[in-house]
Amino acid sequence: MATAQAATGTASGPPGNALSGALRGRPALGKVLALLVIAAVAVPLAHARWGGGAWPSALTVDLGGPLDEVNDWIIGNRDSHPLFLYFFGHISNAVVLSVRGVYLALLALGWAGVTALAALVAWRTAGWRLALTAGLSFLACGLLGMWVPTMQTLALMVVAVLASVVLGLLLGLAAGLSDRTFRVLRPVLDTMQVLPAFAYLLPVVLVFGIGVPGAVLATVVYAAPPMARLTALGLRGADAGVMEAVTSLGATGRQRLLSARLPLARKELLLGLNQTIMMALSMAVIASVIGAGGLGDRVYQALSSVDVGAALAAGIPIVLLAVVLDRTTEAAGRKIGTEPTGPTVLRGARGWALAALTAGAVAVVGRFTGGRVWPDGGVLAVAGPVNTAKDWMVDHLYTGIPVIGGTADWAAHFTNWILNPLRDGLQGLPWWSVLLIVAALAWTIGTWRTALTAVLAMAAIGVLGVWDVSMDTLSQVLAAVAVTLVLGFAVAIGAARSRRLERLLRPVLDVFQTMPQFVYLIPVVALFGVGRAPAAAAAVVYALPAVVRITTQGLRGVDPAAMECARSLGATTGQQLRQVQLPLARPALLLAVNQGVVLVLAVVIIGGLVGSGALGYDVVFGLAQGDLATGLVAGAAIVCLGLMLDRVTQPTARRQRKES
């Protein structure tokens, strides 16, 4: 009887109890209801005070005046103030001398010595296969007629990577050993990574001028954060038992760092080095805008003349350098903690000494035979055939294809049917409704802190006075991300089911991921014209490899027992995918979405060069005209957009633990 009464009481209890029980089972619904209550109070007040159209001008702050004053002060004092003469001037001279020294050393080795050295280092690190790849890669740089630009880029990258590693190690040590420093540095590192490179090229140029010093320092700002983050991660993740044992032996703080923390973090340190090298190489073309020279300058010149062949000839060496350095550092990380193999004479320092002597002997022989630079007679001309193929594609694909239309028609349809309505819709929404949508998305996937951060980031865009152009940029990002995810998930599902397809895709994804954006921007412009559609296409090409890789790895990482159970119950392949693989791989899918958003946003500035307009154009215009206010404000707005999109696409760690 009591049980029946209890059941009856539960069923017919107060409505508040039933509602609270329903909300406990659906926390997202509770968050949305709470947000609706807040909106019911706040929206009428905001609408009555500031209106409901675009961001109200009363809530904007004009930063143009103060930034113009800073710009004028730097220009007026750059040649006379002690800060420039005795601090920045010494830094500039040190960078120039370092890059010149490395470049002269590479020329002294000659093309044969450099090739032998690269092959021998790869052999000592990863075996004969990578040694063959490294040797052939450097020979290919010579065959393409890019030996001298490759050495210029390599010299600049060596100095930039060394400076980035030193700076990243110092910041990582500070963040890894101090919680307070970690909390302070985290937003700084976020800003350094999210802020578009073009945005901080302008202040670097103002301080250091056009040339190698500005290019190196801009690269350091962009490439140092991964080293700092992974160093801090490795130090903070050191095994507590090992650290307690070392402490019990009476080791000092310095001894604990040198004998325990750093050795335990070796894999993270090498991964940081790997990521720093990749990001430094990705800056090669962008840094050429301010006088870096080398391969990036060749690519940038090809973009101005829409010369696909010349761009490809300069872009391939960048890809080859990235692949060789990536594989070498990755192999070095895998070898940590493993037993050395091979003949005893080739192990350890003896093996490295033998490699150095061999490389030196090859260099000497090469110098005596006149092999300082690659011979002109050994150059393979690829620009002509590539441009011929490009012209054929443009003539046959740009217009006139029956039924499906040409690429120009596709670009026009994508612009008129997707980009324009999306832009007009976002710009037509009341400013407070955009903040509410952002808050709902961020709070549903994360916590109230996540939602507050996302809303404040969007509000900052309005305060900066670039609301409408930011909505234009946001529409392009959303459209490109949608296309990227559709294509990326489809390809990843196929790769997850077929090892052969995955192996075939790997070199293609490597090329797309390491090829400078400028290189494939040129054929995109040739096929699609100038405007927002080609900018979106370039963003899709750039972001697609990361989405495919992450999604494939997530689908392959699903528990085999769960898949076997589904098969034993008679589930079809489609049912296994929809009901088992995709739900269990949800964290990886969300990460793929997040990375797709971030990488698409990274191409916004590049798109500004080919007619995408909005924030990308403002940053490029600010750099071209020396307008610090326009460039930095647009760059800050892109950072805010990136921060908001990151928060609405990446669940917090606590949320992920609850779901798992």
Buried (B, 14 or more C-beta within 10 A) or exposed (E): EEEEEEEEEEEEEEEEEEEEEEBEEEEEEBBBEEBEEEBEEEBEEBBEEBBBEBBBEEBBEEBBEEBBEBBEEBEEEBEEBEEBEEEBBEBBEBBBEBBEEBBEBBBEBBBBBBBBBBBBBBBBBBEEEBBEBBBBBBBBBBBBBBBBBBBBBBBBBBBBBBBBBEBBBBBBBBBBBEEEBBEEBBEEBBBBBBBBBBBBBBBBBBBBBEBBBBBBBBBBBBBBBBBBBBBBBBBBEBEEEBBEEBBEEEBEEEEBBEBBBBBBBBBBBBBBBBBBBBBBBBBBBBBBBBBBBBBBBBBBBBBEEBBBBBBBBBBBBBBBBBBBBBBBBBBBBEBEEEEEEEEEEBBEEEBBEBBBEBBBEBBBBBBEEEBBEBEEEEBEEBBEEBBEEBEEBBEEBBEEEEEEEBBBBBBBEBBEEBBEEBBEEBBEBBBBEBBBBBBBBBBBBBBEEBBBBBBBBBBBBBBBBBBBBBBBBBBBBBBBBBBBBEBBBEBBBBBBBEEEBBEEBEEEBBBBBBBBBBBBBBBBBBBBBEBBBBBBBBBBBBBBBBBBBBBBBBBBBBEEEBBEEBBEEEBEEEEBBEBBBBEBBBBBBBBBBBBBBBBBBBBBBBBBBBBBBBBBBBBBBBBEEEBBBBBBBBBBBBBBBBBBBBBBBBBBEEBEEEEE
